[in-house]
């Protein structure tokens, strides 16, 4: 016996699916899924300590990653709501859903606050230290969206601090002691990535004449000086950690050898930034040289720590 589908039902079903897609797609775009890879920094401390794959470590670390994904997505909504009027006159940002009117500013604020509360709810069972770190991140990013992004130097330091707090979160949720060299690698590496982004934005401003006042206020020479400082600091801090590792739980020769591919990654990234490709760090992950050098570095470090 055949079943006949009523045309009106099919039309209604199609309409509902299209309407749902039209509503959800702008929300997903505002949450910036491509940016979520930054939250993988939460894994850094337990991975470097050689305990990432222990069940007692892996589960809380995944929870911390989830909390930071929700928190960062929430701050993107709040940031876009704050910047809606400015984004509308910026060709590079005018297509953002809030600026384009696909999502109202009120809806963006509401969704942002709900995501932030959900992030705190996820973090709470994992301990107060994680809640404190996540709370610091939320306060910092909210202050950045409202005021700090307009203060030269402070805006770069605040964004870099957001990266460092992610790395700290992975340590506090697992009770791992952070080494000074690990923190320095996180600090200088974050400063390098953020300054590279500002440098690319500044180059775009020199060509188009459009950028927010903070970016306009950075001289090219100063940005190059900070890039050089942070690049040198990242490489030297990592090399010191790898070459002066204290302990018997790793393969020291293999860890020392990881300095070479790490240096290659940093130099290649620096070259791409000099060519004007630093505005979207996540886009650089498609570079074949970076992928190969990064894989060699991961194999060297992973082998030294987990196969010793």
Phi, psi and omega in degrees: 000122184279151178253128181257123178273127181290132181305322181296323179295319179295319179296317180296319180296317178297315180299317180297317179297319179293319180296319180296318179297318180297329180276320185281325185299314176298324178295317180295319179297321180293329178287348176054065181304328181296337181276348185294340180301335179301330183287353174295344176300337177300333181281346191299310184296309177296329177293316180292334179276354178079017184240013186300321187268007172286132181306325181292340180258316190297318183294309178296327178294319177298321177297320179294320176299314179300318180298319180287329175298313180296318181294316181293320177298319178298320180291331176294319177298313181295318180298316181293327177292320179293324187262008188306313183294321179289323181293331182295335180258007178254114184304328182284340185240357184295339181274357177299141187307320181290314179296325182278356178085007178287334176230133179287156179298322179297317178297319180298316177299315183297311180297319179300314180295318179298318179294321178296315179296322178294321177299316179294324178294324177290322183285329187303314179294344182271000174117151181294328177302318178293319178300320180295317180293315179296319178297320177297319178298316182293317178298316182296313183290326176293316177296326177296314181297325185273317189225313194292337180293346182265002182251114180304148182074308179301321183296322178291316182295323182292315179296319177298321179298328177298321176294315182297320179298326175298315180296321179295323181301321179296331179281315185290329182285342180247355180075021180277135177282130180274132176277156180298320182292324176299315180296322180292321176299315180297319182293306183292322178297318178295318179298322179296313182296316182293316180294324176299320178295316179295323179297317179294320177296323179292320177297320177296321179296320180296330180275314187265337183079008182238125176186159177291160189302325182297316180295321179298331184280355180268116175292146180302319181299318181295317179299320178295323178296317180291323176299316179296315179300311184290325177296312179297318180297320180296311183294315182294321179294317179294316181298320179295318178298315185288321185273341181241030180299130180256118180146171182239015186260011179224162172275100186301316179300319181291323178294319177297322180293337181292345179298323184297306178293331176297315177298319179298318178299312183295319180292319178296317178299317179298321178297314180297323177295318179296334178273003175093019185254021186268358185290332179236087183305324182294333180289335181289346181291353176269357179290126186296318180300313179298320181296316181292312180296321178295322178294318178297319178297315181297321179294317180296311181292314180300318178295320181294322186270322188256346180247006181292000000 
